[in-house]
């Protein structure tokens, strides 16, 4: 029996090779996984042309996945440096990489990514359009936007952010209500500007069926972009954000009618007390589709530390239903991240995802922490390092300040509680002096 997309296969009762891989990774029953894919509650982004992919599932009951953003820009167009970041992201086991390239050899970079990356790959085609056509935004036609989407699909991109929810009606709602930080989504702002400059409807909304033709053909997962995501906690959960979310729910159903897999993108900045309700709202309005969030960043006053503000929000979001976290680096709002920024962002996001998985009762999450606790109890330093999310940093700390006695550290020395409890419970003298 033939099929075009993972969703179509699931609805026909077919278990694909990708489903088998994901089920084994997650310890999930194959039939249950297939049924959730058929319902749209789990997606497996895996373009038919991405031959190097090691498939991952995103959605209900699965481990929280993380995404790493990178790519070349006009101000920072070092092709080799971005590839170095790719290799580091893969080494740190990021499940997804989004290529946000907007200048220079964008297609060459994208094709190299598809060739070498086992992680699922995402793009935002509108970022590429201006550089690709080398002309001003207002001069690009609706068909030219669609042509860029098809090129990305042909190249093997697994999921694409398409800002189809900011139509002319949503834009009017934004203009009527106003915002402190306006539209901070890069793709959303470009489409808003294009509509204002040309007087036309958002091409991704007007020609949504043509977008779905492309996505169905290559089995690309559509990541419905949140053009109206809040750029400050002041703007969170406002009329623009909610109206766009309602539109995204309608577009989700249309995509499912074509057996196209869907993710929904969610808020950027949001106070802690609003996060849980927003997760419930998204799942309700978008019919249980997987939720992909940027942060949320829980305060606006920590530039240079936004990997922390994001991890706090990400952990709360994922514990309350978000399925996919987009990392944020210390360089957020300030510059293109360098290699070290990227690493810090990945680790912070992985911590948030794992903390949420413990709360969600994901299989194996607590066991990992149990093994770490056993290693700590036994003062098994190498065991601790091997179990750590990042083994490199704790090793460096340990080696930089070695204690007199191996069964302690330079914080407590022979007064170490773990050391002394182990000795006392064995009937040994603790010999503190």
C-alpha positions as MATLAB code, in Angstrom:
seq = 'XXXXXXXXXXXXXXXXXXXXXXXXXXXXXXXXXXXXXXXXXXXXXXXXXXXXXXXXXXXXXXXXXXXXXXXXXXXXXXXXXXXXXXXXXXXXXXXXXXXXXXXXXXXXXXXXXXXXXXXXXXXXXXXXXXXXXXXXXXXXXXXXXXXXXXXXXXXXXXXXXXXXXXXXXXXXXXXXXXXXXXXXXXXXXXXXXXXXXXXXXXXXXXXXXXXXXXXXXXXXXXXXXXXXXXXXXXXXXXXXXXXXXXXXXXXXXXXXXXXXXXXXXXXXXXXXXXXXXXXXXXXXXXXXXXXXXXXXXXXXXXXXXXXXXXXXXXXXXXXXXXXXXXXXXXXXXXXXXXXXXXXXXXXXXXXXXXXXXXXXXXXXXXXXXXXXXXXXXXXXXXXXXXXXXXXXXXXXXXXXXXXXXXXXXXXXXXXXXXXXXXXXXXXXXXXXX';
ca = [
       0.000    0.000    0.000;
       1.472    3.347   -1.029;
       1.505    6.584    0.953;
       2.811   10.136    0.536;
       3.257   11.369    4.117;
       3.748    9.834    7.549;
       0.230   11.006    8.442;
      -1.307    9.336    5.395;
       0.542    6.104    6.183;
      -0.714    6.193    9.772;
      -4.296    6.785    8.639;
      -4.036    3.794    6.289;
      -2.757    1.623    9.140;
       0.761    1.431    7.697;
       3.739    1.343   10.064;
       6.681    3.064    8.385;
      10.377    2.548    9.029;
      10.477    6.029   10.599;
       7.716    5.032   13.021;
       9.664    1.912   14.004;
      12.791    3.968   14.751;
      10.875    6.529   16.833;
       8.959    3.838   18.745;
      12.204    2.096   19.669;
      13.864    5.352   20.782;
      10.891    6.339   22.903;
       9.914    2.913   24.231;
       6.452    3.402   22.743;
       3.949    0.886   21.466;
       4.028    1.035   17.645;
       0.273    0.958   17.152;
      -0.248    3.692   19.746;
       2.403    5.839   18.063;
       0.816    5.284   14.652;
      -2.616    6.253   15.985;
      -1.307    9.509   17.501;
       0.379   10.385   14.183;
      -2.929    9.714   12.416;
      -4.637   12.119   14.842;
      -1.967   14.812   14.315;
      -0.833   14.712   17.955;
       2.629   13.413   17.011;
       4.723   14.342   13.974;
       7.823   12.750   12.470;
       9.461   15.472   10.348;
      11.342   13.477    7.702;
      11.548   14.826    4.157;
      11.820   12.081    1.547;
      14.984   13.736    0.213;
      16.779   13.904    3.583;
      18.637   10.603    3.305;
      20.983   11.105    6.292;
      18.183   11.679    8.829;
      17.847    9.698   12.047;
      14.107   10.272   12.616;
      12.660   11.778   15.778;
       9.077   12.159   16.923;
       7.601   15.322   18.418;
       4.389   15.389   20.379;
       2.163   13.776   22.974;
       3.894   11.375   25.353;
       7.328   11.710   23.752;
      10.544   13.218   25.103;
      10.698   17.001   24.790;
      12.941   17.800   21.833;
      15.145   20.855   21.299;
      16.027   22.921   18.245;
      19.185   24.911   17.509;
      19.062   28.006   15.282;
      22.077   28.936   13.148;
      22.914   30.189    9.662;
      24.756   32.861    7.718;
      23.707   36.518    7.612;
      24.923   39.629    5.791;
      26.897   40.838    8.808;
      28.244   37.383    9.718;
      28.626   35.255    6.589;
      31.382   32.844    7.689;
      30.252   29.619    6.029;
      32.863   27.434    7.775;
      32.090   28.842   11.233;
      28.399   27.985   10.856;
      29.308   24.453    9.767;
      31.468   24.172   12.886;
      28.385   25.115   14.906;
      26.415   22.423   13.089;
      28.977   19.788   14.047;
      28.950   20.945   17.672;
      25.151   20.898   17.800;
      25.158   17.337   16.475;
      27.855   16.346   18.975;
      25.635   17.709   21.772;
      22.745   15.634   20.387;
      20.344   18.426   19.453;
      17.373   16.759   17.767;
      16.780   19.589   15.292;
      18.675   22.356   13.536;
      17.015   25.344   11.896;
      18.964   27.049    9.135;
      17.975   30.720    9.294;
      20.433   31.805    6.593;
      19.463   35.022    4.845;
      22.501   36.012    2.780;
      25.199   34.587    0.531;
      25.519   30.903   -0.327;
      22.271   29.931    1.383;
      21.429   27.001   -0.875;
      24.946   25.596   -0.732;
      24.848   25.784    3.066;
      21.388   24.192    3.215;
      22.369   21.337    0.911;
      25.491   20.658    2.975;
      23.319   20.487    6.088;
      20.991   17.961    4.453;
      23.988   15.888    3.421;
      25.672   15.675    6.834;
      22.911   16.041    9.426;
      21.115   13.126   11.092;
      19.110   15.750   13.010;
      15.861   16.979   11.482;
      16.282   20.249    9.618;
      14.053   23.309    9.508;
      14.080   26.584    7.605;
      12.107   29.820    7.286;
      11.889   30.310    3.491;
      10.885   33.972    3.662;
      14.298   34.773    5.224;
      15.949   33.349    2.128;
      13.698   35.054   -0.419;
      15.169   38.575   -0.346;
      18.746   37.379   -0.738;
      17.810   34.679   -3.248;
      16.079   37.098   -5.626;
      18.412   40.011   -4.794;
      15.594   42.539   -4.864;
      13.569   44.565   -2.417;
      10.836   42.876   -0.419;
       7.935   44.708   -2.081;
       9.114   43.565   -5.520;
       8.885   39.864   -4.696;
       5.725   38.224   -6.054;
       3.514   35.682   -4.340;
       4.660   33.008   -6.802;
       8.301   33.788   -6.075;
       7.703   33.196   -2.359;
       6.134   29.829   -3.193;
       9.041   28.944   -5.485;
      11.506   29.405   -2.606;
       9.369   27.110   -0.450;
       9.493   24.434   -3.145;
      13.250   24.775   -3.510;
      13.731   24.202    0.210;
      11.438   21.166    0.049;
      13.334   19.707   -2.917;
      16.610   20.173   -1.069;
      15.382   17.938    1.764;
      14.225   20.288    4.545;
      12.082   18.381    7.074;
      10.000   21.218    8.511;
       9.449   24.844    7.525;
       8.122   27.812    9.411;
       5.300   29.310    7.365;
       3.731   32.477    8.795;
       0.293   31.888    7.296;
      -1.654   33.092   10.336;
      -0.902   36.788    9.896;
      -3.477   37.535    7.218;
      -4.929   40.959    6.529;
      -7.588   40.516    9.218;
      -4.967   39.616   11.840;
      -2.868   42.585   10.727;
      -5.847   44.900   11.187;
      -6.412   43.518   14.680;
      -2.778   44.316   15.482;
      -3.075   47.870   14.130;
      -6.336   48.460   15.987;
      -5.054   47.261   19.368;
      -1.408   48.291   19.169;
       1.506   46.788   21.051;
       4.474   47.933   23.097;
       6.988   45.995   20.987;
       4.921   45.644   17.792;
       5.706   42.513   15.715;
       9.050   40.992   16.728;
       8.918   37.866   14.579;
      11.338   38.474   11.699;
       9.191   36.476    9.256;
       6.012   38.029   10.605;
       7.347   41.554   10.270;
       8.494   40.907    6.690;
       5.060   39.615    5.705;
       3.263   42.457    7.498;
       5.498   44.926    5.661;
       4.892   43.134    2.329;
       1.104   43.315    2.816;
       1.281   46.997    3.774;
       3.548   47.877    0.846;
       1.676   45.909   -1.817;
      -1.900   45.965   -0.528;
      -2.093   42.205   -1.120;
      -3.093   39.324    1.134;
      -0.355   37.242    2.800;
       0.641   34.848   -0.023;
       1.079   31.937    2.379;
      -2.510   32.432    3.571;
      -4.043   33.239    0.175;
      -2.290   30.342   -1.558;
      -2.232   27.967    1.402;
      -3.471   25.090   -0.759;
      -0.425   25.494   -3.013;
       1.841   25.459    0.032;
       0.169   22.212    1.107;
       0.718   20.750   -2.391;
       4.457   21.191   -1.855;
       4.481   19.903    1.699;
       2.424   16.838    0.821;
       4.651   15.995   -2.155;
       7.884   15.877   -0.122;
       6.374   15.053    3.316;
       7.516   18.312    4.848;
       6.001   19.131    8.249;
       4.453   22.590    8.305;
       5.460   24.586   11.366;
       2.795   27.280   11.527;
       4.718   30.362   12.581;
       3.641   32.746   15.314;
       4.086   36.079   13.581;
       2.320   37.763   16.490;
       4.305   36.164   19.283;
       4.875   38.624   22.138;
       8.247   40.375   22.189;
       7.784   41.551   25.768;
       5.889   40.243   28.768;
       3.662   43.344   28.413;
       2.341   42.042   25.073;
       1.779   38.409   26.125;
      -1.658   36.817   25.659;
      -3.012   39.884   23.859;
      -5.603   40.151   21.087;
      -3.088   39.799   18.250;
      -1.520   36.647   19.667;
      -4.879   34.987   20.341;
      -6.470   35.947   17.018;
      -3.498   34.497   15.141;
      -3.711   31.307   17.233;
      -7.361   30.892   16.219;
      -6.351   31.208   12.551;
      -3.554   28.655   13.079;
      -6.124   26.215   14.454;
      -8.175   26.592   11.265;
      -5.083   26.133    9.091;
      -4.159   23.014   11.071;
      -7.411   21.329   10.083;
      -6.880   22.244    6.428;
      -3.389   20.723    6.487;
      -4.659   17.532    8.109;
      -7.266   17.198    5.361;
      -4.276   16.891    3.011;
      -2.379   14.509    5.339;
       0.254   17.173    5.971;
       1.877   16.999    9.408;
       1.570   20.165   11.538;
       3.364   21.844   14.428;
       2.283   25.128   15.995;
       4.806   27.772   17.038;
       4.260   29.613   20.285;
       5.064   32.641   22.411;
       8.428   34.287   22.962;
       8.138   36.517   26.060;
       5.637   35.718   28.797;
       5.312   36.058   32.565;
       5.589   32.767   34.453;
       1.992   32.853   35.676;
       0.621   32.945   32.100;
       2.579   30.030   30.645;
       0.500   27.048   31.768;
      -2.760   28.618   30.559;
      -1.193   29.418   27.183;
      -0.168   25.791   26.708;
      -3.732   24.622   27.399;
      -5.095   27.312   25.056;
      -2.836   26.244   22.179;
      -3.641   22.565   22.553;
      -7.349   23.393   22.674;
      -7.480   25.842   19.765;
      -5.086   23.817   17.588;
      -6.674   20.418   18.258;
      -3.750   18.793   20.071;
      -1.105   19.539   17.434;
       2.477   19.526   18.786;
       3.523   22.869   20.245;
       6.931   24.411   19.446;
       7.923   27.308   21.721;
      10.694   29.912   21.784;
      11.365   30.047   25.510;
       9.128   31.603   26.703;
      11.459   34.220   28.173;
      10.019   34.984   31.582;
      11.500   38.456   32.020;
      12.740   41.185   29.675;
      15.580   42.537   31.827;
      18.325   39.911   31.426;
      20.192   40.519   28.142;
      23.287   38.339   28.139;
      21.479   35.729   30.250;
      18.440   34.982   28.129;
      19.422   31.303   27.859;
      18.482   31.225   31.568;
      15.237   33.207   31.268;
      14.320   30.949   28.355;
      15.155   27.721   30.180;
      12.951   28.726   33.103;
      10.017   29.374   30.776;
      10.777   26.352   28.607;
      10.698   23.972   31.561;
       7.325   25.335   32.697;
       5.945   25.305   29.141;
       7.033   21.740   28.415;
       5.822   20.474   31.804;
       2.412   21.884   30.835;
       2.224   20.441   27.340;
       4.791   22.034   24.986;
       6.566   19.379   22.928;
       9.505   21.147   21.263;
      11.776   23.884   22.631;
      13.697   26.318   20.464;
      16.925   27.152   22.235;
      17.857   30.690   23.186;
      21.488   31.720   23.652;
      23.149   34.352   25.871;
      23.504   36.440   22.699;
      19.717   36.722   22.155;
      18.738   40.304   21.220;
      22.444   41.264   20.981;
      24.332   39.526   18.130;
      24.699   36.364   16.077;
      25.687   33.664   18.601;
      29.221   32.308   18.500;
      30.173   28.685   19.171;
      30.284   29.076   22.963;
      26.962   30.975   23.006;
      25.419   28.157   21.015;
      26.736   25.507   23.413;
      25.370   27.373   26.465;
      21.999   27.731   24.763;
      21.842   24.029   23.912;
      22.728   22.917   27.430;
      20.211   25.308   29.016;
      17.493   24.076   26.673;
      18.350   20.418   27.277;
      18.130   21.003   31.043;
      14.682   22.570   30.591;
      13.502   19.718   28.364;
      14.715   17.035   30.775;
      13.236   18.787   33.812;
       9.890   18.871   32.004;
      10.151   15.214   31.004;
      10.514   14.280   34.676;
       7.334   16.233   35.430;
       5.501   14.646   32.475;
       6.498   11.132   33.533;
       8.339   10.404   30.303;
       9.819    6.917   30.295;
      13.461    6.864   31.442;
      13.608   10.487   32.591;
      13.724    9.814   36.339;
      15.989    6.793   35.846;
      18.721    9.050   34.475;
      18.602   11.170   37.630;
      18.554    8.035   39.787;
      21.784    6.814   38.171;
      23.395   10.215   38.792;
      22.363   10.080   42.452;
      23.897    6.618   42.808;
      27.164    7.892   41.304;
      27.135   10.867   43.703;
      26.459    8.646   46.706;
      29.407    6.463   45.700;
      31.614    9.508   44.981;
      32.119    8.040   41.520;
      33.450   11.111   39.748;
      33.867    9.529   36.306;
      30.394    8.039   36.560;
      28.969   11.493   37.323;
      30.777   13.053   34.366;
      29.586   10.350   31.979;
      25.977   10.811   33.096;
      26.053   14.621   32.969;
      24.156   16.504   30.245;
      27.513   18.200   29.557;
      30.475   16.086   30.684;
      33.118   18.613   29.618;
      32.353   21.431   32.073;
      32.184   19.373   35.292;
      35.440   17.610   34.378;
      37.140   20.974   33.930;
      35.855   22.222   37.294;
      37.059   19.102   39.062;
      40.480   19.168   37.417;
      40.969   22.876   38.085;
      40.758   22.431   41.875;
      41.740   18.961   43.065;
      41.294   18.090   46.757;
      43.833   16.469   49.029;
      41.627   13.372   49.292;
      40.003   11.800   46.214;
      36.759   11.056   48.107;
      35.958   14.762   48.533;
      36.095   18.097   46.719;
      37.688   21.435   47.607;
      34.351   22.844   48.813;
      34.054   20.595   51.889;
      37.208   18.496   51.992;
      37.032   15.846   54.701;
      33.844   17.478   56.027;
      32.011   16.177   52.925;
      28.584   14.943   54.040;
      28.479   12.145   51.453;
      31.946   10.860   52.394;
      31.254   10.937   56.100;
      27.806    9.329   55.911;
      29.246    6.499   53.812;
      31.989    5.938   56.394;
      29.786    6.210   59.501;
      27.155    3.840   58.104;
      29.937    1.316   57.469;
      31.127    1.712   61.072;
      34.311    3.536   60.073;
      35.983    6.569   61.668;
      35.492    9.724   59.607;
      38.891   11.335   60.506;
      37.930   14.959   59.828;
      41.122   16.605   61.170;
];
